[in-house]
Amino acid sequence: MSDFLKNVVDWLFAPTRYFLGSVLILAAVLYWRRYFSRSIFMVAFFALGAAFLVWAVGDPNFHKIITKGDNIPIVILLASVVFFSWLGLRQAVDNDERKKRGEAEGELGKQKVFTWPDLVYTEFICILLFTALLIIWSIVIEAPLEEPAAQARTPNPSKAPWYFLGLQEMLVYFDPWIAGVVLPGFIIVGLCAIPYLDTNPKGNGYYTFDERPFAWVFFWVGFVLFWVSFVILGTFLRGPNWSFFGPFEYWDLHKLEPLVNVDLSTYVWVNMLHQNLPENPLVRESPGILAVLGWFLLIPPLFGKTFLKGLVERMGMVRYNVFMHLLLWFGLLPLKMLLRWTVNLKYIIGIPEWFFNV
């Protein structure tokens, strides 16, 4: 029975099921937020999580991964993100319910405290507690130091620090200049542009979901789904040769997944049209070029004239197009991930002659 449960967990944590399951769980929590924001849900989550850890830590493969010195903070990160995301959602639901009962909007964020002594005193206590915690941590847990670096021998897998694992995961699906420069640049620009794109004056100074649904969904998807989940994926599920491994699977150095990643041009010209690839790069990659142009040029006006018509009226055409451009770059990442995992698509546009691969 124990082996069967381990096999089920490994099966559920395959990349496609892991990602789609995370999307469904996130959508369910936000849609039925009034049920998931109850205290009994969080108590049940941590109780089941603790029971799972107690049961799973007996497995040697799981124990080796979960108790690694630099993986322990990731476990704490996961628990902290779950708790504080739930706490914010709970306060938002409570405020929305209070407003439905007719309470004034200003009362939702009315509670205030003095900086001195309330805030400073609390911060001082936290400094003392965390200093003591770090001292105990450094004594009990050994620092995850390895042998001196050598050019002839690199670790397998070679992983970035945990806060860069999201970027390292993106390098699997895009060229380095896109994953390391373009997408992070759009993330920074998008964060800076939020106050200028979303001018909704409601929800300032207090938690609310009904008045700021887009801000909540966008933050949860961007931070929880595309950052925290990537950190978990890169930490616990990426093993030697950067292959995927289940939580209870042995990290075999000789495991090689027989994947043949194929560009979109090969699918179209060779598999569908049964022709040789054209020599001209622009002709060869014309299916991918048309697909990318359609993604960025056709979707914004199509959505703006249908179910995002109200958003166009509120934001104006210029802000709407900037917003949709950033959103489509954001949506390109999960689309490319799913295409790689399901049909082994390497690049939508692959022009290595010009170092242009998307």
Secondary structure, 3 states (H helix, E strand, C coil): CHHHHHHHHHHHCCHHHHHHHHHHHHHHHHHCHHHHCCHHHHHHHHHHHHHHHHHHCCCHHHHHHHCCCCCHHHHHHHHHHHHHHHHHHHHHHHHHHHHHCCCCHHHHHCCCCCHHHHHHHHHHHHHHHHHHHHHHHHHHCCCCCCCCCECCECCCCCCCCHHHHHHHHHCCCCCHHHHHHHHHHHHHHHHHHHHHHCCCCCCCCCCCCCCCHHHHHHHHHHHHHHHHHHHHHHHHHECHHHCECCCCCCCCCCCCCCCCCECHHHHHHHHHCCCCCCCCHHHHCHHHHHHHHHHHHCHHHHHHCCCCHHHHHHHCHHHHHHHHHHHHHHHHHHHHHHHHHHHCECCCCEEHHHCEEC
